[in-house]
Amino acid sequence: MNKEPSTSTTRRELANAIRALSMDAIQAANSGHPGAPMGMADIAEVLWNDYVKHNPSNPAWFDRDRFVLSNGHGSMLLYSVLHLTGYPLTMDEIRNFRQFGSRTAGHPERELDLGIETTTGPLGQGISNAVGMALAEKMLAATFNRPDFDVVDHRTWVFAGDGCLMEGISHEACSLAGTLKLGKLICLYDDNGISIDGEVDGWFTDDTVKRFEAYGWQVIGDVDGHNSASIAAAIDAALADADRPSLICCKTIIGFGSPNKQGTAATHGAPLGDEEVAAARLELGWRSPPFEIPESVAAGWDAKERGAAREQVWADLYAGYRTAHPELADEFERRMHGELPQNWAEFAGKAIATVDAAGADMATRKASLVALNAFAPALPELAGGSADLTGSNLTRHDGSRDISGDDANGNYILFGVREFGMTGICNGLGLHGGLMPYSGTFLTFSDYARNAVRMASLMRLQNIFVYTHDSIGLGEDGPTHQPVEHTASLRIIPNMCVWRPCDGVETAVAWRHAIERRDGPTSLILTRQGLPHQSRDTAQIENVARGGYVLRDTDAMPDIILIATGSEVALAVDAAAALANDGVAARVVSLPSTDVFDAQSEDYREAVLPRKVKARVVIEAGVTAAWAAYAGADGHVIGMDCFGMSAPAPQLFEHFGFSVDNVVKIAAQVLAKQ
């Protein structure tokens, strides 16, 4: 750390630069949250100037500390610090806070070039991401560090407010963080007692200290968040405990420096107003005009020189590591750069061919495990787990090794019943780098994780979601566990890729696509019940990767096209055979990924679903609305616009119209309209 002697006045002046930039930018935008940046400015000054290991000239340095502003509404605090310390966030961007096209959005959006590690704003998401980052550091350190060569050795710092700790995801993630002994995770809690509705005593009376102590955290309470010595002492105490994550409870005044509004909800989410900004300048002794930083203050914040020196120390260490452990160094660099192994394409192709050759009938959740076992040996970065459903989701492959608080040299995480926390943590694993996260739960419980799923999509973050028990096919557990709307709801999330495969081959292709996709998350929608293997030629296997293809065809232009996904593909194949007996030529199109198919060329899509064939029937055991575009005005969708019920799966499929007889009947009706 860089503890240079500094008077309290100088430290306050440095902190006031955050306050001034924050209130000026928010006032110029006439929008924003000045309370948290002004209240936490003293904490940020001590942390960033004395403790955070970073290099503004190389924001992507592998061994940098990670910083997460979980209370992301206080974004001007982060933007101010990044500008002042020397990241390429210009004063023009500060001036354009919250404006169209600016890099200073209302809530921080992941942009590593600027030093923004994750997108925050939905409260609780940031702290769960931070748990994932700290877990990634611990796992990678266990994998790559060697005696005298701690090449992975950094901390994860979090700022969080009352709102973050009220959100349930904070319980899920922080509870697991204590169990896993993430000693390099330090959260500074802005305990100002104010949220949007006012003083939190009316709705937030938890004993936060006891709560986090029960999680297994070190808790440092009653820290004066406006006294640099008190803040530094608390951080030092946190650093001294290597086995427990630390929560530092900082007593602060929201909107500190605003003489007429500080300590009230009036500073939380609205500009102070021109008169109050002027009064705050007088109160703080800040004499510079808006958006101007005195040279002495700018020099006190500039971290480029000491950041470069810190990185050079690590670079020298890494050079020795590379000499002593060249193979480990190669693997470390490959993984931190997010590159697949050199022989990946050949390896993956052979794995899929092996699955096809086996020709086994199985549930696609079982096929997912087969795919995992095939791909995992080539991908040591695969790290995942299940929300207490390992035996149902089948997420533990043959090479899985459990991670514990005492042994992080593994790749399997027992998340417990924490779907939301699990997903946020896996986002953090992916954000950190060096790991490829996946996680499993029942599809119906994707609702619990929804906001973290959305955040993965918003950040275009690789994260693989294994969602099993995908329809009424799970049977007797009933409508509470039978997802009818969930696949459709995942498909409408921008940047989300959704696969609902029909057998082992499609499942293996879906896994390969998810592994190779680096610009967004993937949802794998998998069955509990067994499904038959579908025979294909080489071209058809290649076309699976295009999201949709002709699985069964006719000698000439078909009379009707049956479009299906997942478990309903086998039904479509059987129905096509029955139609053929009646003299009707039916093409079967398997459409495991609509978004991938929609991204194909117009020529390919026309070849699979020719416009001239207007007789179409779509079959999927889920809500029907989104399928109209594929069925067309003259077609029909066999689906479910109601909840299921508790009964054996075969009876349910028959009852809700997923039978050969019903498909043939509907096909006849569609053809009759032509």
C-alpha positions in Angstrom: 0.0 0.0 0.0 1.0 3.6 -0.5 0.8 5.3 2.9 2.4 8.7 2.3 2.2 11.2 5.2 -0.7 13.5 4.6 -2.5 16.0 6.8 -6.2 15.5 7.5 -6.8 18.9 5.7 -5.1 17.5 2.5 -7.1 14.3 2.7 -10.3 16.2 3.1 -9.4 18.4 0.1 -8.7 15.2 -1.9 -12.1 13.8 -0.8 -13.8 17.1 -1.6 -12.7 16.7 -5.2 -15.1 13.7 -5.4 -17.8 15.8 -3.8 -17.4 18.7 -6.1 -17.3 16.7 -9.3 -20.3 14.6 -8.2 -22.5 17.5 -7.3 -21.5 19.5 -10.3 -22.0 16.7 -12.8 -25.4 15.8 -11.2 -26.5 19.4 -11.2 -25.5 19.8 -14.9 -27.4 16.7 -15.8 -30.3 17.7 -13.5 -30.4 14.1 -12.6 -28.5 11.7 -10.3 -27.7 10.7 -6.8 -25.3 13.0 -4.9 -25.8 11.6 -1.4 -23.7 8.5 -1.6 -20.7 10.0 -3.5 -20.6 12.9 -1.0 -21.1 10.6 2.0 -18.5 8.0 1.0 -15.9 10.4 -0.5 -13.6 10.2 2.6 -13.7 6.4 2.5 -13.0 6.4 -1.2 -10.0 8.7 -0.8 -8.3 6.5 1.8 -9.1 3.3 0.0 -7.9 4.4 -3.5 -4.9 6.4 -2.4 -3.6 4.0 0.2 -4.8 0.5 -0.5 -6.2 -0.4 -3.9 -3.7 -2.1 -6.2 -4.3 -0.9 -9.7 -2.7 0.8 -12.7 -4.8 3.4 -14.5 -2.5 3.0 -17.5 -3.3 -0.7 -17.8 -6.8 -1.3 -16.4 -6.7 -5.0 -17.5 -3.6 -5.9 -15.5 -4.3 -9.4 -14.4 -3.3 -9.0 -10.8 -5.1 -5.8 -10.1 -7.5 -5.5 -7.2 -11.1 -5.5 -8.2 -13.4 -2.7 -7.1 -17.2 -3.0 -7.1 -19.6 -0.1 -6.5 -22.5 -2.2 -5.4 -24.6 0.9 -4.6 -24.3 1.8 -8.2 -26.7 4.8 -8.0 -23.6 6.6 -6.5 -21.9 6.3 -9.9 -20.4 9.7 -9.8 -18.2 8.6 -6.9 -16.7 5.9 -9.2 -16.4 8.2 -12.2 -14.7 10.9 -10.1 -12.2 8.4 -8.7 -11.4 7.0 -12.1 -10.9 10.4 -13.6 -8.8 11.7 -10.7 -6.5 8.7 -10.5 -5.7 8.8 -14.2 -8.0 6.4 -16.1 -9.0 7.5 -19.6 -12.2 9.0 -18.3 -12.0 12.6 -19.4 -13.5 15.7 -17.9 -15.7 16.0 -20.9 -17.2 12.7 -20.0 -17.8 13.9 -16.4 -19.5 17.0 -17.8 -21.7 14.8 -20.0 -22.9 12.6 -17.1 -26.1 10.8 -17.9 -26.2 12.3 -21.4 -26.8 10.5 -24.7 -23.6 8.7 -26.0 -21.5 9.4 -22.9 -19.4 6.8 -21.1 -20.7 8.1 -17.8 -24.1 6.4 -17.6 -26.6 6.9 -14.8 -25.3 3.6 -13.3 -21.9 2.2 -13.9 -21.7 0.0 -17.0 -18.9 -2.5 -17.3 -16.1 -1.0 -19.4 -12.7 -2.4 -18.4 -10.8 0.1 -20.4 -12.1 2.7 -18.0 -11.6 0.6 -14.9 -15.3 -0.3 -14.5 -15.3 -3.9 -13.5 -19.0 -4.6 -13.6 -22.4 -3.1 -14.3 -24.2 -2.2 -11.0 -27.4 -0.4 -10.0 -29.9 -3.2 -9.2 -29.0 -3.3 -5.5 -27.3 -6.4 -4.3 -26.0 -7.5 -7.7 -22.6 -5.8 -7.2 -21.8 -7.5 -3.9 -22.8 -10.9 -5.3 -20.5 -10.2 -8.3 -17.7 -9.3 -5.8 -18.2 -12.7 -4.0 -17.6 -14.3 -7.4 -14.5 -12.2 -8.1 -13.0 -13.1 -4.7 -13.8 -16.8 -5.2 -12.2 -16.6 -8.7 -9.0 -15.1 -7.1 -8.9 -17.9 -4.5 -9.5 -20.7 -7.1 -6.9 -19.3 -9.5 -4.4 -18.8 -6.7 -4.8 -22.4 -5.7 -4.3 -23.5 -9.3 -1.4 -21.4 -10.4 0.6 -20.1 -7.5 3.8 -21.9 -6.5 6.3 -21.3 -3.7 7.9 -17.9 -4.0 5.6 -17.1 -7.0 2.2 -15.7 -5.8 1.2 -14.5 -9.3 -2.4 -14.4 -8.3 -2.6 -12.3 -5.2 -5.2 -9.5 -5.1 -8.2 -8.3 -3.3 -11.8 -7.5 -4.1 -13.2 -4.3 -2.6 -16.9 -3.5 -2.4 -18.8 -0.4 -1.5 -22.4 -1.2 -0.4 -25.3 0.6 1.1 -28.3 -0.2 3.2 -30.3 -1.1 0.1 -27.7 -3.7 -1.0 -27.9 -5.4 2.4 -31.7 -5.3 2.4 -31.9 -7.2 -0.9 -32.2 -10.9 -0.4 -29.3 -11.7 -2.9 -26.9 -10.2 -0.4 -27.9 -12.8 2.1 -27.4 -15.6 -0.4 -24.0 -14.4 -1.6 -22.5 -13.2 1.7 -23.6 -16.4 3.5 -21.6 -18.5 1.0 -18.7 -16.1 1.0 -18.3 -16.8 4.7 -18.5 -20.5 4.3 -15.9 -20.4 1.5 -13.6 -18.2 3.7 -13.0 -15.5 1.1 -10.5 -13.6 3.2 -9.6 -11.2 0.4 -13.1 -9.9 0.1 -13.6 -6.6 1.9 -16.9 -4.7 1.9 -17.1 -1.1 3.1 -20.7 -0.6 4.2 -22.1 2.9 3.9 -24.2 2.9 7.1 -25.9 6.3 6.7 -29.4 5.2 7.9 -31.1 6.7 4.9 -32.8 5.3 1.8 -35.3 6.8 -0.7 -38.2 6.6 1.7 -36.3 8.3 4.5 -34.8 7.0 7.7 -34.5 3.2 7.5 -35.3 2.6 11.1 -38.9 2.1 10.1 -38.1 -0.9 7.9 -34.5 -2.0 8.4 -33.7 -2.9 12.0 -31.6 -5.9 11.4 -28.5 -6.3 13.6 -26.1 -6.2 10.6 -23.1 -6.9 12.8 -24.6 -10.1 14.2 -25.9 -11.1 10.8 -22.5 -11.0 9.1 -20.8 -12.5 12.1 -23.2 -15.4 11.7 -22.1 -15.8 8.1 -18.5 -16.2 9.3 -17.4 -12.7 8.4 -15.1 -10.5 10.4 -17.1 -7.4 11.2 -15.5 -4.1 12.1 -18.2 -1.8 13.5 -18.7 1.8 14.4 -16.1 3.2 12.0 -16.2 7.0 11.5 -16.6 7.2 7.8 -15.4 10.8 7.7 -12.2 10.2 9.7 -9.3 9.0 7.6 -7.4 7.5 10.5 -10.4 5.5 11.6 -11.0 4.3 8.1 -7.4 3.2 7.6 -7.3 1.4 11.0 -10.4 -0.6 10.0 -9.0 -1.5 6.6 -5.8 -2.6 8.3 -7.8 -4.9 10.6 -9.6 -6.3 7.6 -6.3 -7.0 5.9 -5.0 -8.8 8.9 -7.7 -11.5 8.8 -6.7 -13.9 5.9 -9.5 -16.4 6.6 -12.6 -14.4 6.7 -14.2 -11.8 4.5 -14.6 -8.5 6.2 -17.5 -6.0 6.6 -16.4 -2.6 7.7 -19.4 -0.6 9.0 -18.8 3.0 8.3 -21.0 5.6 9.9 -21.5 8.3 7.4 -23.7 11.3 6.7 -25.4 11.1 3.4 -24.8 14.2 1.3 -21.9 15.2 3.6 -21.1 18.9 3.0 -24.6 20.0 1.9 -25.4 22.3 4.8 -29.2 22.2 4.4 -29.8 18.7 3.0 -27.1 16.4 4.4 -28.3 13.6 6.5 -31.7 13.5 4.7 -33.3 11.6 1.9 -33.3 14.9 -0.1 -29.7 14.2 -1.1 -30.3 10.6 -2.2 -31.7 10.7 -5.7 -32.0 14.3 -6.8 -29.7 17.2 -7.7 -28.9 19.5 -4.8 -30.0 22.6 -6.7 -27.8 25.6 -7.7 -28.2 27.4 -4.4 -27.4 24.3 -2.3 -24.4 23.5 -4.5 -23.1 27.0 -3.9 -23.7 26.6 -0.2 -21.9 23.3 -0.1 -18.9 24.8 -1.8 -18.7 27.3 1.0 -19.3 24.6 3.6 -16.5 22.5 2.2 -14.1 25.3 1.4 -14.0 24.4 -2.2 -13.2 27.5 -4.2 -12.6 26.0 -7.7 -15.3 26.6 -10.4 -17.4 23.7 -11.6 -15.4 20.9 -13.3 -12.0 22.3 -12.3 -9.6 20.5 -10.0 -6.7 22.4 -8.4 -3.3 21.2 -9.6 -2.2 20.2 -6.1 -5.3 18.1 -5.6 -4.9 16.5 -9.1 -1.3 15.7 -8.3 -2.4 14.1 -5.0 -4.8 11.8 -6.8 -2.7 10.9 -9.8 -2.0 7.1 -9.5 -0.3 6.4 -12.9 3.3 6.5 -11.6 2.8 4.3 -8.6 0.4 2.1 -10.5 3.0 1.4 -13.1 5.6 0.7 -10.4 3.3 -1.8 -8.7 2.6 -3.6 -12.0 6.3 -3.7 -12.7 6.9 -5.5 -9.4 4.4 -8.1 -10.4 5.8 -8.3 -14.0 9.3 -9.0 -12.6 7.7 -11.7 -10.4 5.8 -13.2 -13.3 9.0 -13.2 -15.4 10.6 -15.5 -12.9 7.5 -17.6 -12.7 7.5 -18.0 -16.5 11.1 -19.2 -16.4 10.5 -21.6 -13.5 7.0 -22.8 -14.6 6.7 -22.3 -18.4 3.7 -24.6 -18.9 1.8 -23.1 -16.1 2.5 -19.7 -17.4 1.2 -20.6 -20.9 -2.0 -22.0 -19.4 -2.4 -18.9 -17.1 -2.1 -16.6 -20.0 -4.5 -18.6 -22.2 -7.1 -18.6 -19.5 -6.8 -15.0 -18.5 -7.0 -14.0 -22.2 -10.2 -16.1 -22.5 -8.8 -18.2 -25.3 -9.8 -21.8 -26.1 -7.1 -24.5 -26.4 -5.4 -24.6 -29.8 -6.9 -28.0 -30.7 -10.4 -27.1 -29.5 -12.3 -27.3 -32.8 -10.9 -30.7 -33.6 -11.5 -31.9 -30.1 -15.1 -30.6 -30.0 -15.9 -32.0 -33.4 -14.8 -35.5 -32.4 -16.7 -35.3 -29.1 -19.9 -34.5 -30.9 -19.3 -37.3 -33.4 -18.8 -39.7 -30.6 -22.1 -38.7 -29.0 -23.8 -39.2 -32.4 -22.2 -42.6 -32.9 -23.4 -43.8 -29.5 -26.9 -43.1 -30.6 -28.3 -43.4 -27.1 -31.8 -42.5 -26.0 -31.7 -40.3 -22.9 -33.1 -37.2 -21.2 -31.3 -34.1 -22.4 -30.2 -33.3 -18.8 -28.3 -36.7 -19.0 -27.1 -35.7 -22.5 -25.8 -32.5 -20.9 -23.7 -34.5 -18.5 -22.4 -36.6 -21.4 -21.4 -33.4 -23.1 -19.8 -32.0 -20.0 -17.8 -35.2 -19.6 -16.7 -35.0 -23.2 -15.7 -31.3 -23.2 -14.4 -30.8 -19.6 -11.1 -32.6 -20.0 -10.0 -29.9 -22.5 -11.3 -27.0 -20.4 -9.9 -26.8 -16.9 -11.4 -23.3 -16.7 -14.9 -24.7 -16.6 -16.2 -24.0 -13.1 -19.7 -24.5 -11.9 -22.2 -26.1 -9.7 -25.8 -26.4 -8.8 -28.3 -24.8 -6.4 -28.7 -27.9 -4.3 -29.8 -30.0 -7.3 -26.6 -31.6 -8.4 -28.3 -35.1 -8.7 -31.2 -33.6 -10.7 -29.4 -31.1 -12.9 -26.5 -33.5 -13.5 -23.9 -30.7 -13.4 -21.1 -32.7 -11.7 -18.9 -34.2 -14.4 -16.3 -36.9 -13.9 -13.5 -34.4 -13.4 -15.4 -32.3 -10.8 -13.7 -31.5 -7.6 -15.5 -29.8 -4.8 -14.3 -26.4 -3.5 -14.4 -25.7 0.2 -13.2 -22.9 2.5 -10.0 -24.8 3.2 -9.4 -26.1 -0.4 -10.0 -23.9 -3.4 -8.1 -26.2 -5.8 -11.2 -27.5 -7.5 -13.9 -26.6 -10.0 -17.2 -27.5 -8.5 -19.2 -25.2 -6.2 -21.9 -26.4 -3.9 -24.1 -23.3 -4.0 -26.9 -24.5 -1.8 -30.5 -23.3 -2.3 -29.3 -19.9 -3.6 -30.4 -19.5 -7.3 -30.1 -15.7 -7.3 -26.9 -15.6 -5.4 -25.5 -18.4 -7.5 -26.1 -16.6 -10.7 -24.7 -13.3 -9.4 -21.6 -15.1 -8.1 -21.1 -16.9 -11.5 -21.3 -13.5 -13.2 -18.5 -12.4 -10.9 -16.5 -15.5 -11.8 -16.8 -14.6 -15.5 -16.1 -10.9 -14.9 -12.9 -11.7 -13.0 -11.5 -13.8 -15.9 -9.7 -17.1 -16.0 -12.8 -19.2 -15.4 -15.8 -20.2 -17.5 -18.8 -20.4 -15.2 -21.8 -22.6 -15.5 -24.7 -23.3 -13.0 -27.7 -25.4 -12.7 -31.2 -25.3 -11.3 -34.8 -26.2 -12.4 -36.0 -24.0 -15.3 -38.9 -22.8 -13.2 -36.5 -21.4 -10.6 -34.8 -19.2 -13.3 -37.4 -16.7 -12.0 -35.5 -16.5 -8.7 -32.3 -15.6 -10.6 -34.0 -13.4 -13.2 -32.2 -10.1 -12.5 -28.8 -11.6 -12.4 -29.6 -13.5 -15.6 -30.6 -10.1 -17.1 -27.3 -8.5 -15.9 -25.3 -11.2 -17.6 -27.1 -10.4 -20.8 -26.7 -6.7 -20.3 -22.9 -7.1 -19.8 -22.6 -9.5 -22.7 -21.0 -11.8 -20.3 -20.3 -15.5 -20.9 -22.2 -17.5 -18.4 -23.8 -20.9 -19.0 -27.2 -21.6 -17.4 -28.2 -25.3 -17.2 -31.9 -25.3 -16.7 -33.5 -28.8 -16.4 -37.0 -30.1 -15.9 -38.2 -27.9 -18.7 -41.9 -28.6 -19.1 -44.9 -30.6 -18.0 -42.7 -33.6 -18.7 -41.5 -33.5 -15.1 -44.9 -34.8 -14.2 -46.1 -35.3 -10.7 -44.4 -32.3 -9.1 -47.1 -30.3 -10.6 -47.6 -26.7 -11.9 -45.4 -25.1 -9.2 -42.4 -26.8 -10.9 -43.7 -27.1 -14.5 -42.3 -24.1 -16.5 -44.6 -23.1 -19.3 -43.6 -19.4 -19.7 -39.9 -19.6 -18.8 -38.3 -20.6 -22.1 -40.2 -17.8 -23.9 -39.3 -15.3 -21.2 -35.6 -16.2 -21.6 -35.8 -15.9 -25.4 -37.0 -12.3 -25.2 -33.9 -11.1 -23.2 -31.6 -9.2 -25.5 -28.2 -10.9 -25.9 -29.4 -14.2 -24.3 -28.9 -17.3 -26.4 -31.4 -20.1 -25.7 -31.1 -23.7 -26.7 -33.8 -26.4 -26.2 -32.2 -29.5 -27.7 -34.0 -32.7 -28.6 -31.4 -35.3 -28.0 -27.7 -36.0 -27.2 -26.3 -34.5 -30.5 -28.2 -31.3 -30.2 -27.3 -31.0 -26.6 -23.6 -31.5 -27.3 -23.8 -28.9 -30.1 -25.6 -26.5 -27.7 -22.8 -26.9 -25.1 -20.2 -26.3 -27.8 -21.9 -23.1 -28.8 -22.2 -21.9 -25.2 -18.5 -22.6 -24.7 -17.4 -20.8 -27.8 -19.7 -17.9 -27.3 -17.8 -15.0 -25.6 -20.3 -12.2 -26.1 -23.2 -13.2 -23.9 -24.8 -15.9 -21.8 -26.5 -19.1 -22.9 -29.4 -20.9 -21.4 -29.6 -24.7 -22.0 -33.2 -25.9 -21.6 -33.2 -29.6 -20.8 -35.7 -32.4 -20.1 -36.1 -34.7 -17.1 -37.8 -37.4 -19.2 -35.9 -39.6 -21.7 -35.9 -38.7 -25.4 -35.1 -40.8 -28.5 -31.9 -40.3 -30.4 -32.5 -38.8 -33.9 -30.5 -40.1 -36.8 -28.8 -37.5 -39.0 -26.2 -37.2 -41.8 -23.1 -35.2 -41.5 -24.6 -32.1 -43.1 -27.5 -32.2 -40.7 -25.1 -32.4 -37.7 -23.3 -29.4 -39.0 -26.5 -27.5 -39.5 -27.6 -28.1 -35.8 -25.1 -25.3 -35.0 -27.2 -23.0 -37.2 -30.0 -23.1 -34.7 -32.5 -24.8 -37.0 -32.4 -27.3 -39.7 -34.4 -29.9 -41.7 -34.4 -33.1 -39.6 -36.8 -35.1 -41.7 -37.7 -34.2 -45.3 -39.8 -35.2 -48.2 -38.8 -36.0 -51.8 -40.5 -32.9 -53.2 -41.7 -29.6 -51.7 -43.5 -30.5 -48.5 -47.3 -30.0 -48.1 -46.8 -28.9 -44.5 -43.9 -28.1 -42.2 -43.8 -29.3 -38.6 -41.6 -27.1 -36.4 -40.6 -28.3 -33.0 -38.1 -28.0 -30.2 -36.8 -30.2 -27.4 -39.0 -33.1 -26.3 -41.6 -32.2 -29.0 -39.2 -33.0 -31.9 -39.7 -36.7 -31.5 -43.5 -36.1 -31.5 -43.2 -34.1 -34.8 -41.2 -37.0 -36.3 -43.8 -39.5 -35.4 -46.6 -37.2 -36.6 -44.8 -36.7 -39.9 -44.7 -40.5 -40.4 -48.4 -40.8 -39.6 -49.2 -38.0 -42.1 -47.1 -39.8 -44.7 -49.4 -42.8 -44.3 -52.3 -40.5 -45.1 -50.4 -39.2 -48.3 -49.3 -35.9 -46.7 -45.7 -34.9 -47.2 -44.5 -33.3 -44.0 -41.1 -31.8 -43.4 -39.8 -31.8 -39.8 -37.7 -28.8 -38.8 -35.9 -28.9 -35.4 -35.4 -25.4 -34.1 -33.3 -25.8 -31.0 -32.2 -22.1 -30.9 -34.5 -19.5 -32.5 -32.0 -16.7 -31.9 -29.1 -18.5 -33.6 -31.4 -19.5 -36.5 -32.7 -16.0 -36.9 -29.1 -14.8 -37.3 -28.5 -17.0 -40.3 -28.6 -15.8 -43.9 -31.9 -15.2 -45.5 -31.1 -17.9 -48.1 -30.5 -20.5 -45.4 -33.6 -19.6 -43.5 -35.6 -19.7 -46.7 -34.2 -23.2 -47.5 -35.3 -24.5 -44.1 -38.7 -22.7 -43.9 -39.7 -21.8 -47.4 -42.3 -19.0 -47.5 -44.3 -20.7 -50.2 -45.2 -23.5 -47.7 -47.8 -21.7 -45.6 -49.1 -24.8 -43.9 -47.1 -24.9 -40.7 -47.6 -26.3 -37.3 -45.3 -25.4 -34.4 -45.1 -27.7 -31.4 -43.6 -26.7 -28.1 -44.8 -27.4 -24.5 -44.8 -23.8 -23.5 -46.6 -20.5 -24.1 -47.5 -19.9 -27.8 -47.3 -16.1 -28.3 -43.7 -15.9 -29.6 -44.3 -18.7 -32.2 -46.7 -16.8 -34.4 -43.8 -15.5 -36.6 -42.8 -19.0 -37.4 -46.3 -20.5 -37.8 -47.4 -17.7 -40.0 -51.0 -16.4 -40.4 -52.2 -19.6 -41.9 -50.4 -21.9 -39.4 -51.1 -23.1 -35.9 -49.2 -23.4 -32.7 -49.7 -26.4 -30.4 -48.5 -25.1 -27.0 -49.7 -24.3 -23.5 -51.2 -21.0 -22.5 -52.2 -22.3 -19.1 -50.4 -23.9 -16.1 -50.0 -27.6 -15.9 -51.1 -30.1 -13.2 -49.8 -32.9 -11.1 -49.9 -36.2 -12.9 -47.6 -38.7 -14.7 -46.0 -37.0 -17.7 -47.5 -39.2 -20.4 -51.0 -38.4 -19.2 -50.2 -34.7 -19.1 -48.9 -34.6 -22.7 -51.9 -36.4 -23.9 -54.3 -34.2 -22.0 -52.7 -30.9 -23.3 -52.6 -32.1 -26.9 -49.1 -33.2 -27.3 -49.9 -36.4 -29.1 -49.6 -37.8 -32.6 -53.3 -37.9 -33.1 -53.7 -34.3 -32.1 -50.8 -33.1 -34.3 -52.2 -35.0 -37.3 -55.7 -33.5 -36.6 -54.3 -30.0 -36.4 -52.2 -30.5 -39.5 -55.4 -31.6 -41.4 -57.2 -28.5 -40.2 -54.3 -26.2 -41.4 -54.1 -27.9 -44.8 -57.8 -27.5 -45.2 -57.5 -23.8 -45.0 -55.0 -23.6 -47.8 
